[in-house]
Amino acid sequence: MISQKIRALAPEQDPLRMGMGWTVDDLSRPQIMVESTFGDSHPGSAHLLGLVEEAVSAVNQSGGKAARYFATDICDGMAQGHDGMNYSLASRDMIAGMIEIHAGATPFDGGVFISSCDKAVPAHLMGIGRVNMPSILVTGGVMDAGPDLLTLEQIGIYAAQCARGEITPEKLQWYKQHACPGCGACSFMGTASTMQVMGEALGLMLPGTALLPAESPALTEAARNAGRQIMNLAKLGLKPRDMVTRKSFENAIMVHAAISGSTNSLLHIPAIAREYGIELDAELFDQLHRGAHYLLDIRPAGRWPAQFFTYAGGVPRIMEEIRDVLHLDVLTVTGKTLGDNLDDLKRSGYYDRCDEACAKVGLKWQDVIRPYDQAIGTDGAIAILKGNLAPGGAVIKHTACPKEMFQAVLRARPFDCEEDAQAAVLRHDIQAGDAVFIRYEGPKGSGMPEMFYTSEAISSDPELGRSIALITDGRFSGASTGPSIGHVSPEAAEGGPIALVEENDLILIDVPARRLEIIGVNGQRKSPEEMAQILAQRRAAWKAPESRYNRGVLKLFTRQARSPMEGGGLE
C-alpha cells in the first residue's frame, strides 16, 4: 500500500495523525480519502456530510481508515444574474486541482468521492483520473419536485413572464418559494443530473446509483456500499485508468444521446477524458449522436421531473434499451464488466423494485424511458455546427430547438455582453428573424458563463422562441430550451469570426447539414469568396479587448483556458 510506503519516508506522519485521534492500529490500515463538496453552498451539497459519514463508517468497519477532505462547490443557480456566474466553469478546474493537491500531498490507497452538481461531479471525475488511485464516485442524488411537479428550471420562464407583465409578482414569488423542497440536484435533466448519469455510464459508480432521490434510504446504502467496495479496489490495486478507456467514453456519449443530456457535457467529457490520457473532440459527439435513439421523457425537453428517472430504472434501464450499441466488455468499479453488471441487476430484482416505484406515481417505466423501438427521436440530441462563423465548431441541442429553426437565414444582432442582449429582448427590440449574438463570453473572454436568463427570455416568448436564434461563444444552462447555439469557436476574445459579425449580416443555420455561416452583409447575400474577403478586411481592423481580469482566479483561468470545443479548462 502506498500509504505505508509514505509512512516510512515521512516519520512525522504517524505523530501528526495520532494528534487528531488516530490509534496505532489505524496507522497500519489501508488509508482511504473520502473527498466531498459538502458545504452550505446549495441544496446539492448541503446534505453530503451524511453520505460522507456513511462511507467513512463503512471503510472503517471494513478494515480501513478513512480521512475526510472537503472542497465545496458553488451553485450556478445562485450565480445567475450577476458576475458570480463567471466563476462557474473555473470552479471545476479549481476543485479538480484541490483533489490533486489533497491526494498528492498525502497519498492514500483509495478514495471515495461524493458530489452532486454541475461543476462538482465533472471536477471529481477529472480529479479521479488525474490522481489515478482506486476510486469510486457517489453522487448526492436529486431533489423531489415541488407542488404540481414544479421544478427549478421553470423559474427562469416565470421570471421572464413577470418582467413582461404576463404574471403577477406574487405568483412569481409563490413559484420561487416552492420550487426546491429539499436537498439534491435540481430535478430536471440539466448539467447536474446529466453528469451524475455520466459518472455511472463511465463505470466509476456502483450500478443504479446515479440520480437516486436525495432523501432515500437507497442513497444512504449506496454510500455505505461504496465505502465497502473501495476497500476491495484498494486491495486489488484496480485504478481508474485501468478501467476507463475510450470505449467507456463512447458508452457515456451514447447514454448522453439517449437521455438528451446537457450541452455542457461537451465541455466536461473532453476535459475528463484528457485526465485519463484520452483525447476526444466534439466530432465524436456528433458522430455518435447521429442515428442514436433518444428515449428519456424528462424535463427540460420532456414531461417529467428527474426523480422519475430512477423510478423507471435509471441508467441501467437506459443501457438495457441501447445495449446493442454499447461496449459491454469495459471494466467498472464493481471489478466486473458492464455486461456482467447489467446481468446481475436483472437477477437481483432491481427492475421489479423500479416498477413498484413507478406504480406509486401512477406511471409505467415506458412512460419515462421509452423502449428503443418507440424512441422520442432517432438522431440523438446534440449536433456540432461548423462553417465560416464557427470554424472550430459550435453546439446545438436540437431536441430542445423548434423545428422551424433547423434551417433558417436570420439577421445578425450582435451584443458584446449578455446584459445588453437580455435587455434588448425584454424591451422587444428583438424581432422575428433576428440572430442575437452574445460574444466575449467564452473561457478567455469572461470565464464562459451561462446565458440562461437571455435564453429563457427568448424561449418563454411564444413568437421569439420559434423565430429567432441565440448564438454565443458562452454556454447555456442544462435547463435551457429554444434555438440556442453555444460554444462558438474560436471565441471572440481570440479574434474568432463571431467577433467580426456586424449588424444585419445574414446568418445561415442548417442543423441537418451541420452548417453555421455568415452568408451576407447588410441584408444582401454574398458569394463565399466575397464573404471571405469581407471577413479578412474586418479581421485586419479588429483589436483584441483588454482582459476584464487583472488578478485572482479569473485572471489565471481566462489567460490559460482552452477552446470551448476542447473542454474550456486550464491548459
N, C-alpha and C positions, 0 to 999 in steps of 0.2 A: 504494500500500500504506500502511495506517495506520501501520505501524512506521516508515516513512521520514518521514512527517509528524511523528511524535513525536520522531524524532532531531533534526529541525530546531528543534523547540520546546525540547528539553532537551539542551543541549550536554554535560551531564555523562554522558549515556548511553554515548556511544562509549568514553570512557576507562574507565568502570566495567566495561563488558563486555570490553574488552581486558584488564582486570585479572584476568579469570577465564579467559583463554585464547582469546578470540575474535580472529580476524585482521581486518585492514582489509577484506578481501574478504567475510568473514562479515557484516559490518555492513550491507552493501547488499543482502543476500539477503532473500527473504521469510522472516519470522521466525515460527516455529511453536512454540506452547506444547504440551508433552507432559505432561499432568497425570494423576497416578495416585494410587491409595490404597495403593501399596506400603508395606509395613511388616511387622514381625514380630508382627502383631496376631492373625492367624488364617490357616488354610490358603487362604482365598480371596484374600488379599493378599500372602502371603509370597513368591509366585513371580512377582509382576508386574514386578519390576525387569528381568527378562529380556525381557519384552514391550516395556517402555519402551525398552530399548536397541535392539531391532529397529526400532521405529518411528522413533527418533532417527536411526539409521543410514540408513533409507530416505529420511527427509526430507532429510538432508544430501547423500545421493547424488543426490537429485532436484533439487538446486539451491537448497534452502532451508537455514536454520539453526535447529536445534531447541534448545529450552531445557526442562530437566526441572523440574517442580514436583510437590510431594508434600503431601497432606493425608490421612493414613491414617484408616481406619475402625475401628470396634470390631466385635466378634463377638457376636451375640445368644446364641449357644450358650454362650460363656464368661460372658456377663452373666446367665445363668439362675440362679435360686435365691437371689438377693440383690439389693440395691437398685441394683446396676450396670445392671439392665435399664431403670431409669427414664431412663437417658441415651440409650437406643437411638434413639427417634424424634427427639429433639433433635439427635442427631449428624447426621442427614440434613440438617437446615437449616444446621448449622454448616459442613459440608463444602461445601454449595452456596454459603454465604457466603464461604468461602475461595477458591472458584473466581472469584467476583465480585471479590474483593479482588485476587487474583493478576492476573486479566485486566484489571481496571480500573486498577490502579496502573501497570502496564507493558503497554500494549495490544500485542497480537500480530495477525498476519494470518490466523491459523487455529489450531486446536487439535485434538490427538488426546487423547481421554480414556479411561483404562484402569482398569477396576474390575470387581468380580465379584459383590458380595454385597448383602444385604438393604437397607441404607441407602445404600451407596456408589453403586450403579447409579442409583437414583432421584435421589440428590444430583447425580450427574453430568448426568443428563438435565435436571434443574432448572437447573443451572449453565449448560449449553449454551444453553438457551432464554433465560436471563437476560442473558448476555453477548452473545449473538447474533453471534458471529463464525463463519466457516466451520469446521465441526467434524465429527468422526467419533468414534463410541464404539466401543471394542474391549472386549469382556468376557473375563474370565480363565478362562472355561470351567468345567467340572465335574469333580470328583474321581471316580476309579473307586470302585465298591463294594468292600466287603471280602469275606472268605470267605463262601461261600454267599449272595452278594449282600447281605450285611449293610450297612445304611446308618444314618446317624446318627439319623434321626427315630425309629428303633426303640428307642433308648437310654432315652427317657422312659418308654416302656411297660415295659421291663425293670426300670428303677429302681422303678417303682410295684409291679411284681410282687415285687421283692425286699423292698420295705418291708412288703408283706403276707405275706411268708414263702413265696411261691409258687416262687421260685427262690433258689438259694444266693448269698451274696455273691461267692463265687468265680466263679460263672457270670456274674454281672453284670460282674465285673472283666474277664473274658475279652472280653465284648462291647465294653466300653469301650476295650480295648486294640487292637481290630481294626476299629472302625467307620470310621476315617478313614485310609486307607492312603496318602494323598498330598494334594497341593495341589488347589485349585479349590473351587468352590461345592459345598455338600453335595448328594449325589446323589439328590435327590428333587425333586418339583415344589413346593418351598417358595417363600418370597418371593424368595430369591436367584435361583433358576432362572427363576421367573416374570418377574422384572424384566429378566433378560437377554433373554428372549423378547420382552418389551415393547419393549426398545430396538430390536431388529430389526424388529418389527412396525410401529413408528413411522417406519421408513425411515432411522434415524440410524446404522445399522450396515451394513457390507457384507453382501450376501445370503449366508445359510448359515453365518454366523459365531457365532451365539448357541449357547451350551452345547456347544461343542466340548470333547472330552476335554482336560483342562488340560495334559497332558504330550504332546499330539500335535504332530507337525510342522505340521499344518493350522492350529493356533492361532498358531504362530510366523509362518507365512506370512500369516495374517490381520493380524497387527501390522505386518508389512512392507508389505502392500498398503494398509493404512490410511495409513502414512507417505507412500506414493507418491500416493494419491488425494487426501490433504488438500492437496497442492500444486496439483492441478488445481482443487479447490474454491476455494482462496485466489485463484488467478489469475482464476477466473470471478466471484469475489465472491459465490458462492452461499451464503447464510446459512440457519441453521436455520429461522427464521420465514418464509423464502421457501418452504420445503418442507413444514413440519409444520403441518397445518391441522386443522380439526375432523374432516374426513374421515379424516385419519391416525389420530386418536384413536378414531374409530369402528371403523376396521380393527383397532386394537390390542385394543379391547374384544371384538370378535368372535373374535379369536385367543385372548384370555383365556378366553372361554366354551368354545372348542374344546379347550383344554388343562386345563380345570378349575383355573385359576390361583389363587394365594393370595388370601385376603380382604384382605391388606394392600395389594393393588393399589388398593383403594378409598380408601386413604389417599394413595397415591403418584400415581396417574394424575391426579386433580383438582389436586394440588399442582404436578405437572409442567405440566399444561395451562395453569395460571394464568401460568406463566413465558413462555408463547407467546401470551399475550393471549386465551386461550380459557377461558371458564367452563364447567365440566362439573359436573353433580351426580349423585348416586347413582342417581337415577331413570333416567338414561341406561343405566347398567349393567343395571338391572332390565329395562328395555325391550328392550335388545339381546340379553340372555341368554334372554329368553322365546322359546322355539321354536328356540334355537340348538342345533346338534348338538355334543355332547361326544364327542371322538374319542380322547383320549390315555390309554393304559393305563399310566400312570407313577405311582409312589408319590407321596404317601401314599394317594390314592384308588384307585390301580391296582396292578398287579403288579410292574412293572419299575423298576430304578433309572434315574435321569435320564440316565446316559451312553448308554442305548439310544435316547434321543430323536434324537440326531444320526445314529446308525446307520440309523434309519428314514427320515431325510430332513429332520428338524428343522423349523424354521419354514417353509421353502419348501414342504415336503410338506403341512403343515397348511394353508397358504394355497392350495395347489392344490385340496385337498379342499373348501375353503369358498370357492373362487374366485368363485362366482356372487353372493356376498353382500358382496364386498369392493369398495372404490373403487380400481380399478386405475390410475386416472389421477393418483394422488398422486405427487409427486416424492420421490426418495430421494437418499442421498449418492453414489450412482453417477452422478448427474446425469441419470439416466433415470427413467421411471415404474416403479411397482411391476409393472405388467403386462409391461413390457419386461424387467425383471429376471427374472421368472418364466419368460418365454420363452427368455431367454438361458441360464438354468440347464438347461432341457431340452436345448438344443442342445449344451451343454458336456459332457455325460456325467455330470453331477452325481448323478443318481439311480442310474445304473449303479454308481457308486462306493459310494453308500449301500447298495445291495442287497448288494454284496460284503461290506461291514462287517457287515450284519445276518446274512448267512450264516455268518460266522465265529463268531457266538454262537448259532447254531442256530435263528435266527428268520427270518421274513419281515417286511417292513415293516408288513404289515397286522396282525401280532401286537402291534405297539406303537402305531401310529397307525391307527385303524380307518378304512376307507373311509366316505365321507359317508353312504351308504345302509345302512351297518352300524354306526351310531353306538352308543356305550355308553348314551347318554341323549340326549334331544331337547328338553331345557328348560334348556340352559346349565348353569352351576354355582353361580351366585350369585343370591340373592333379597334384596330390600330389604323389610323388615317395618316397618309403621307402626301406630300406634294410641295410646291414651292413655298407654301405658308409654314409647313412643318416638315422639313427635310429629315429631321431625326424622329419624327412621329408625333402623334397625339392620340389620346384615348377617348372613346365614347362608350358609355354603357347603353347599347342600343335597345335593351329590353325596357329601359325607363324613358325612351325617347319616342315621341309621337311619330307614327309612320309618315305623316306629312313632311317631316323634316329629314327623311332619309335621303332625299335628292332635292336640292334647293339651290338657288342663286340669290344671295342676300346682299344688302348694302352695309358696308362697314361703318360702325360707330365706335371708334377707339377711345378708351379711357386708360389713364396711367395709374389708377388705383381703384380698389373695389368701392370705396366710399362714394366716389363720383358716379360710378356706374349705377350703384344701387339707388342713389338719389334721383338719377335720370329716369329709372324705371318707375319709381314710386310717383314721380311728377307727371308720368305719362308722356315724357319726351321721347320715349322709345316707341316706335310704330311697327306694325306688322311688316315683315320683310327685312327687318334690321338684323345685323350680326353684331352683337355687343361684344367688344373686346375689352378684357381686363388684363393688363400686361405689367411687367416689372413686379410680378408677384411669384416668380419662380424661386428655386432654392437660393440662387445667388442674388436675386433681387430683394426679397424680404423674408426669406426662410420658407417659402411655399405654404402660405396659409390656405384654409378652405375659403371658397367663395359661396358659402352656404346661404347667407341671407339674400344675396342677389339672385341665386338660382331659385330660391323659394319664392321670391317676389315675382319672378317670371313664371314659374310653373303653376303658381296659385292663381294667375290671371287667366281666365278662360280663353281669351283671344291670344295673348302673347305666348302662352305656354304651347301653342300649336303653330306659331307663325314666325318666331324669331329663334336665333341661336345665341348661346353664351359661349365664348371661346376665350381660353386663358392659358397662360403658362403657369398659373397656380393649379390648385387641385379642388376637388369637391368633397363634400361630406359623403359618407356612405349612405346617408339618408336622402341625398339629392335625387330629384327626378327631373324630367324635362329634357329639352335639347341642349345638353351641356357637353362641351368638348374641352378637355383639360390636358395638362402636362405637355403643352405645345413646346417642341424642342427643335432647335436650340431656343432657349428662353430669351426674353427681351434684353435682360441685363448683359447677355453675352453678344448682343447685336443680331440675334436671330431675326428672321423675316417678320415675326409678329411685331417687332419694334418699328418696322417700316410701313405698317399699314396706315393708310390715311382715310379721312372721312370720305364716304361714298365710293371707296373701292368696291369692286364686285367680288364676292366670295362664293366659291363653289363648294358645297358639301355633297358628297356622294358616298354614302355608307356602303352600299353593295360593292362599289368599285374601290372602296378604301381610299378616297381622294379628299384632300383639303387644299384648295388652291385659291390664289389671288388671280382672277381672270380678266379684270378690267379696272379702269380708272375713271372717276367722275361719272359713274354710271354707264360708261361705254366699254364694250368688250375689246380686248386686245389679243393679238396673237401671242403664243408662248414666247416667241423671240422678242416681241415688243415688251412683254411683261418682264422678261429677264433684264432687258436694258434699263427699264424704268427702275426696277429694284436695285440694280447696280448703282444707278445715279443717287437713289435715296441712301443707299448704304454708305456711299462716299461722303455724304453730308451728315450722317448720323454721328452723334457724340455720346459716348457712354456716360450715364449719370453718375454722380458721386454716390458712394455707398451710403446707405442710411445708418450704418452702424460703425462706430469708431472704437468700441470697447466691448468686452464681455463675450458671452457665448455666441450671440448672433454675429458678431464680427468674425469669430472663428468659423462659424458654420457657413455664412454667406460667401466667405472667401475660399473655402475648401470644398464646398458641396459639389457632388456630381450632377450630371444632367438628370432631369426628371425621369427620362426613359431608362436611366441606369440605376434607379432607386433613390436618387436625390440625397444620398447620405454623404458622410465625410469620405474624402479620398483615402 
